[in-house]
Amino acid sequence: MKRYETLVFKDRTIKFTLERRPNRHRTLTVKVTRKGEVVVLAPPRMSPATIRDFVTDRVAWIDKQIAAADKRLVERLFITGETVPFLGRALPLRVESAQIKRVRLPVFEEGALNLLVPAQAAGEERTEFIKRCLKLWYRPRAEKRLREAAFELADKMGRAPAAVNVKDLRSSWGICRDNNISLNWRLIMTPKELIEYVVYHELCHLEHRGHGQGFRRALSEFVPDHKDRRRALGDIDLDWI
């Protein structure tokens, strides 16, 4: 269950989302999303006073994380000359108005990703139309390349997931559940080494459910610099699409 809370601290207001977790989760956690939103995860019966004291004690850390999130967020106008990421590279956009109504598949030619948008579209309507066009271009490439990477790396590790799915995951890069691996299609925008990190991370969960010593040892065997890659992944803003 989610609730929206506010906390007054030294003449300022901190807004956060409170999520009550199942009984098996006994720890209290605070996190800041890539959009700079504060989320507190708490056991079901923990008192509001304990939760508010916990958040108050971490205000300095929260402020630091929000500032970092603000730096990552880039306002996109989706105009000619702007770029979008693909496998860690910046692809220039060429956006042209046309007498169309339906989404058209963008075409990559002459060094740019070419998009057609309705001549009458403006503001939020135009932005959402372009996002749909870009998803139409990204998704099949993500399906192919991420699945290929997953099975290739699984073969190197000597582990075989029952299935590899590419999904629209909003809060995680990858999930391993019931011997199946799901990958966030937005990974196709990141460099190859970050895709490999996420895939190896999930493959290690085939054998290790949590993130204990056995998991860390297995991950380090295949990705010695996994901590650096994890930090690099955290600096990437993919919430724009």
C-alpha positions as CSV (number, residue, x, y, z in Angstrom):
1,M,0.0,0.0,0.0
2,K,1.3,3.4,-0.9
3,R,0.7,6.7,0.9
4,Y,2.0,10.2,0.2
5,E,3.6,11.9,3.2
6,T,5.2,15.2,4.0
7,L,7.8,16.0,6.6
8,V,8.6,19.5,7.9
9,F,12.3,19.8,8.6
10,K,14.0,23.1,9.5
11,D,11.3,25.3,7.8
12,R,11.2,23.1,4.6
13,T,8.9,20.4,3.5
14,I,10.1,16.9,2.3
15,K,7.6,14.9,0.3
16,F,7.9,11.2,0.1
17,T,6.0,8.1,-0.9
18,L,5.5,5.6,1.9
19,E,5.2,1.9,0.8
20,R,4.3,-0.7,3.4
21,R,6.0,-4.0,2.5
22,P,5.0,-7.6,3.4
23,N,5.7,-9.0,6.8
24,R,8.8,-10.8,5.7
25,H,10.5,-7.4,5.1
26,R,11.6,-6.1,8.5
27,T,14.0,-3.3,7.5
28,L,13.3,0.4,6.9
29,T,14.7,1.8,3.7
30,V,14.8,5.2,1.9
31,K,15.6,5.6,-1.7
32,V,15.6,8.4,-4.3
33,T,14.5,7.5,-7.8
34,R,16.2,8.7,-11.0
35,K,13.5,11.4,-11.2
36,G,14.4,12.7,-7.7
37,E,11.4,11.3,-6.0
38,V,11.8,10.1,-2.4
39,V,10.4,6.6,-1.5
40,V,10.4,5.0,1.9
41,L,9.9,1.3,2.3
42,A,8.7,0.2,5.7
43,P,7.4,-2.9,7.5
44,P,3.6,-3.1,7.8
45,R,3.4,-2.3,11.5
46,M,6.2,0.2,12.0
47,S,5.0,3.4,13.7
48,P,4.7,6.7,11.7
49,A,7.0,8.3,14.4
50,T,9.8,5.8,13.8
51,I,9.5,6.3,10.0
52,R,9.6,10.1,10.3
53,D,12.6,10.0,12.6
54,F,14.3,7.7,10.1
55,V,13.7,10.1,7.2
56,T,14.8,13.1,9.3
57,D,18.1,11.5,10.2
58,R,18.8,11.0,6.4
59,V,17.8,14.5,5.1
60,A,21.4,15.4,4.1
61,W,21.8,12.1,2.1
62,I,18.3,12.7,0.5
63,D,19.3,16.2,-0.5
64,K,22.5,14.9,-2.1
65,Q,20.7,12.2,-4.1
66,I,18.0,14.7,-5.3
67,A,20.7,17.1,-6.5
68,A,22.4,14.3,-8.4
69,A,19.1,13.3,-10.0
70,D,18.5,16.9,-11.1
71,K,21.8,17.0,-12.8
72,R,21.0,13.7,-14.7
73,L,17.6,15.0,-16.0
74,V,17.9,16.5,-19.4
75,E,15.1,18.5,-20.9
76,R,14.4,17.1,-24.4
77,L,12.8,19.2,-27.1
78,F,12.9,16.5,-29.8
79,I,14.1,18.8,-32.5
80,T,16.5,18.4,-35.4
81,G,20.1,18.3,-34.1
82,E,19.2,16.9,-30.7
83,T,20.5,13.4,-30.0
84,V,19.1,10.2,-28.5
85,P,21.2,7.3,-27.1
86,F,21.7,3.9,-28.7
87,L,24.2,1.4,-27.4
88,G,26.1,4.3,-25.7
89,R,26.3,6.4,-28.9
90,A,24.5,9.6,-29.6
91,L,22.2,9.4,-32.6
92,P,21.3,12.8,-34.1
93,L,17.6,13.4,-34.8
94,R,16.1,14.9,-37.9
95,V,12.5,15.8,-37.2
96,E,10.2,17.0,-40.0
97,S,6.6,18.0,-40.0
98,A,4.2,16.2,-42.4
99,Q,0.6,15.7,-43.2
100,I,0.3,12.5,-41.2
101,K,-1.9,11.2,-38.4
102,R,-0.4,7.8,-37.5
103,V,2.9,6.9,-36.0
104,R,5.6,6.1,-38.6
105,L,8.6,4.0,-38.1
106,P,11.7,6.3,-37.9
107,V,14.4,5.6,-40.5
108,F,18.1,5.8,-39.9
109,E,19.9,7.3,-42.9
110,E,22.5,9.9,-43.7
111,G,23.8,9.7,-40.2
112,A,20.6,10.6,-38.5
113,L,17.4,9.1,-37.2
114,N,14.6,10.6,-39.3
115,L,11.2,11.1,-37.8
116,L,7.9,12.5,-39.2
117,V,5.5,14.2,-36.9
118,P,2.0,15.6,-37.6
119,A,2.2,19.2,-38.8
120,Q,-0.6,20.3,-36.5
121,A,0.9,18.6,-33.4
122,A,2.3,20.8,-30.7
123,G,3.4,20.7,-27.0
124,E,2.7,17.6,-25.1
125,E,0.9,16.0,-28.0
126,R,4.0,16.4,-30.2
127,T,6.3,15.1,-27.5
128,E,4.2,11.9,-26.9
129,F,3.9,11.3,-30.6
130,I,7.7,11.4,-31.0
131,K,8.2,9.1,-28.0
132,R,5.9,6.5,-29.6
133,C,7.9,6.8,-32.8
134,L,11.1,6.2,-30.9
135,K,9.8,3.3,-29.0
136,L,8.7,1.7,-32.3
137,W,12.3,2.0,-33.4
138,Y,14.0,1.0,-30.2
139,R,11.9,-2.0,-29.2
140,P,12.7,-4.5,-32.0
141,R,16.4,-3.7,-31.7
142,A,16.3,-4.2,-28.0
143,E,14.4,-7.5,-28.4
144,K,17.1,-8.8,-30.8
145,R,20.3,-7.5,-29.2
146,L,19.4,-8.0,-25.5
147,R,18.3,-11.6,-26.0
148,E,21.4,-12.4,-28.1
149,A,23.6,-10.9,-25.4
150,A,21.8,-12.8,-22.6
151,F,22.1,-16.2,-24.3
152,E,25.7,-15.5,-25.3
153,L,26.7,-14.6,-21.8
154,A,24.7,-17.5,-20.3
155,D,26.7,-19.8,-22.5
156,K,29.9,-18.4,-21.2
157,M,28.8,-18.9,-17.6
158,G,27.4,-22.4,-18.2
159,R,24.0,-21.4,-17.1
160,A,20.7,-21.6,-19.0
161,P,17.7,-19.5,-18.1
162,A,14.3,-21.0,-19.0
163,A,13.5,-17.8,-21.0
164,V,14.8,-14.4,-21.6
165,N,12.1,-11.7,-22.0
166,V,12.5,-8.0,-22.9
167,K,9.9,-5.9,-21.2
168,D,8.9,-2.4,-20.2
169,L,10.3,-2.4,-16.7
170,R,9.8,1.0,-15.0
171,S,11.7,0.4,-11.8
172,S,14.5,-2.0,-12.5
173,W,17.0,-2.9,-15.2
174,G,16.4,-6.6,-14.9
175,I,14.6,-9.3,-13.0
176,C,15.3,-12.9,-12.4
177,R,12.3,-14.9,-11.3
178,D,11.4,-18.6,-11.5
179,N,14.5,-19.3,-13.7
180,N,13.3,-16.6,-16.2
181,I,15.2,-13.4,-16.9
182,S,13.5,-10.2,-17.9
183,L,15.5,-7.2,-19.2
184,N,14.4,-3.6,-19.5
185,W,14.2,-2.7,-23.2
186,R,15.8,0.7,-22.3
187,L,19.1,-1.1,-21.8
188,I,19.5,-0.9,-25.6
189,M,20.4,2.8,-25.1
190,T,23.4,2.1,-22.8
191,P,26.9,1.0,-23.7
192,K,27.7,-2.7,-24.2
193,E,29.6,-3.0,-20.9
194,L,26.5,-1.9,-18.9
195,I,24.3,-4.3,-20.8
196,E,26.7,-7.1,-19.9
197,Y,26.7,-6.0,-16.3
198,V,22.9,-6.3,-16.0
199,V,22.8,-9.6,-17.8
200,Y,25.5,-11.1,-15.7
201,H,23.8,-9.8,-12.6
202,E,20.6,-11.5,-13.4
203,L,22.3,-14.7,-14.6
204,C,24.0,-14.9,-11.2
205,H,20.6,-14.9,-9.6
206,L,19.8,-18.2,-11.3
207,E,22.0,-19.7,-8.6
208,H,22.0,-17.1,-5.9
209,R,18.6,-15.6,-4.9
210,G,19.9,-12.7,-2.8
211,H,23.0,-10.4,-2.9
212,G,25.0,-12.2,-0.3
213,Q,28.7,-13.3,-0.4
214,G,28.1,-16.2,-2.9
215,F,26.3,-13.8,-5.3
216,R,29.0,-11.2,-5.1
217,R,31.7,-13.7,-5.6
218,A,30.0,-15.1,-8.7
219,L,29.4,-11.7,-10.2
220,S,33.0,-10.6,-9.5
221,E,34.3,-13.6,-11.4
222,F,32.7,-12.4,-14.6
223,V,32.5,-8.6,-13.9
224,P,35.4,-7.6,-11.7
225,D,34.5,-3.9,-12.0
226,H,30.8,-4.5,-11.3
227,K,30.7,-1.7,-8.7
228,D,32.0,0.9,-11.2
229,R,29.5,-0.4,-13.8
230,R,26.6,-0.2,-11.3
231,R,27.5,3.4,-10.5
232,A,27.7,4.3,-14.2
233,L,24.3,2.8,-14.7
234,G,22.9,4.9,-11.9
235,D,24.1,8.0,-13.6
236,I,22.0,7.4,-16.8
237,D,18.6,9.0,-17.1
238,L,16.2,6.8,-19.2
239,D,13.0,8.1,-17.7
240,W,12.5,10.5,-20.6
241,I,10.9,7.8,-22.7
